[in-house]
């Protein structure tokens, strides 16, 4: 039996986090937009896992998504977005993530838009595979 309440709780937080990305992009906070895209995807993936009674522990999106694929089957398009977003957990947040400069100097508007698009695919996928919970 699906736990739709848990799905709604996690997908709702993912949606809220996703809704804040545009304001970061508008203000030039591209590194934070990238991190929020990663976080919104993480919460969406965890929404799926938790709805199936899985723990969904950790922050590694490829690992978490792999657990989803074990239940629901493979999805190459979403997996590609997950792979991109998985790289955005640490680098946008830590000043020493790059050998030179700080994250705000490295991330661009294009990076933020790519991350936003990838997160959008993950959120859409989560809502499609658990549409009966919405």
C-alpha positions as CSV (number, residue, x, y, z in Angstrom):
1,X,0.0,0.0,0.0
2,X,1.3,3.4,-0.9
3,X,1.8,6.1,1.8
4,X,0.4,9.0,-0.1
5,X,0.5,11.3,2.9
6,X,4.3,10.9,3.0
7,X,4.6,11.4,-0.7
8,X,2.6,14.7,-0.5
9,X,4.7,15.9,2.4
10,X,8.0,15.3,0.5
11,X,6.8,16.4,-2.9
12,X,5.3,19.5,-1.4
13,X,8.7,20.5,0.1
14,X,10.3,19.7,-3.2
15,X,7.9,21.9,-5.0
16,X,8.4,24.8,-2.6
17,X,12.2,24.6,-2.9
18,X,11.9,24.5,-6.7
19,X,9.7,27.6,-6.6
20,X,12.6,29.6,-5.1
21,X,15.0,28.9,-7.9
22,X,13.9,31.8,-10.1
23,X,14.5,34.4,-7.5
24,X,18.1,33.2,-7.0
25,X,18.6,33.3,-10.8
26,X,17.2,36.8,-11.0
27,X,19.5,38.0,-8.2
28,X,22.6,36.3,-9.7
29,X,22.7,33.5,-7.0
30,X,23.4,30.9,-9.6
31,X,25.2,28.6,-7.2
32,X,22.2,28.6,-4.8
33,X,19.8,28.0,-7.7
34,X,21.9,24.9,-8.6
35,X,21.8,23.7,-5.0
36,X,18.1,24.3,-4.7
37,X,17.5,22.3,-8.0
38,X,19.5,19.4,-6.5
39,X,17.5,19.7,-3.2
40,X,14.1,19.8,-5.0
41,X,15.1,16.7,-7.0
42,X,16.3,14.9,-3.9
43,X,13.1,15.6,-2.1
44,X,11.1,14.4,-5.1
45,X,13.0,11.2,-5.3
46,X,12.7,10.6,-1.6
47,X,8.9,11.3,-1.9
48,X,8.7,8.3,-4.3
49,X,10.8,6.1,-2.0
50,X,9.0,7.0,1.2
51,X,5.6,6.4,-0.5
52,X,6.8,2.8,-1.0
53,X,8.0,2.5,2.6
54,X,11.7,2.8,1.8
55,X,14.0,4.8,4.0
56,X,15.5,7.0,1.3
57,X,18.7,7.7,3.3
58,X,21.5,9.9,2.1
59,X,22.0,12.6,-0.5
60,X,23.4,10.7,-3.4
61,X,20.8,11.1,-6.1
62,X,22.1,8.4,-8.4
63,X,21.9,5.9,-5.5
64,X,18.4,7.1,-4.4
65,X,17.1,7.1,-8.0
66,X,18.6,3.6,-8.5
67,X,16.4,2.4,-5.6
68,X,13.4,4.0,-7.4
69,X,14.4,2.2,-10.7
70,X,14.4,-1.1,-8.8
71,X,10.7,-0.6,-8.0
72,X,9.5,1.3,-11.1
73,X,11.9,0.4,-13.9
74,X,14.6,2.4,-15.7
75,X,14.2,5.8,-17.0
76,X,17.2,7.0,-19.0
77,X,16.1,10.6,-19.5
78,X,15.4,11.2,-15.8
79,X,18.6,9.3,-14.9
80,X,20.6,11.8,-17.0
81,X,19.1,14.7,-15.2
82,X,19.7,13.0,-11.8
83,X,23.3,12.4,-12.7
84,X,23.8,16.1,-13.5
85,X,22.1,17.2,-10.3
86,X,24.1,14.8,-8.2
87,X,27.2,16.8,-8.9
88,X,25.5,19.9,-7.4
89,X,25.3,18.8,-3.8
90,X,28.7,20.0,-2.6
91,X,30.2,22.3,-5.2
92,X,27.6,25.2,-4.9
93,X,28.0,25.4,-1.2
94,X,31.6,25.2,-0.2
95,X,34.2,27.9,-0.9
96,X,36.9,25.3,-1.2
97,X,35.0,23.0,-3.6
98,X,37.1,24.4,-6.5
99,X,40.9,24.7,-6.6
100,X,40.6,28.4,-7.3
101,X,37.8,30.9,-6.6
102,X,34.5,30.5,-4.8
103,X,31.3,28.9,-6.1
104,X,29.6,32.2,-6.9
105,X,32.5,32.9,-9.3
106,X,32.1,29.5,-11.1
107,X,28.4,29.0,-11.5
108,X,26.6,30.8,-14.4
109,X,23.1,31.5,-15.4
110,X,23.3,28.7,-17.9
111,X,24.3,26.3,-15.1
112,X,21.3,27.4,-13.1
113,X,18.9,27.0,-16.0
114,X,20.3,23.5,-16.8
115,X,19.9,22.5,-13.2
116,X,16.4,23.9,-13.0
117,X,15.4,22.0,-16.2
118,X,16.9,18.8,-14.8
119,X,15.0,19.2,-11.5
120,X,11.8,19.9,-13.3
121,X,12.1,16.6,-15.1
122,X,12.6,14.7,-11.9
123,X,9.7,16.4,-10.2
124,X,7.5,15.7,-13.2
125,X,8.5,12.1,-13.2
126,X,7.8,11.7,-9.5
127,X,4.3,13.2,-9.9
128,X,3.6,11.0,-12.9
129,X,4.7,7.7,-11.3
130,X,2.6,8.5,-8.2
131,X,-0.2,10.4,-9.8
132,X,-2.7,8.4,-7.7
133,X,-1.4,10.2,-4.6
134,X,-2.1,13.7,-5.9
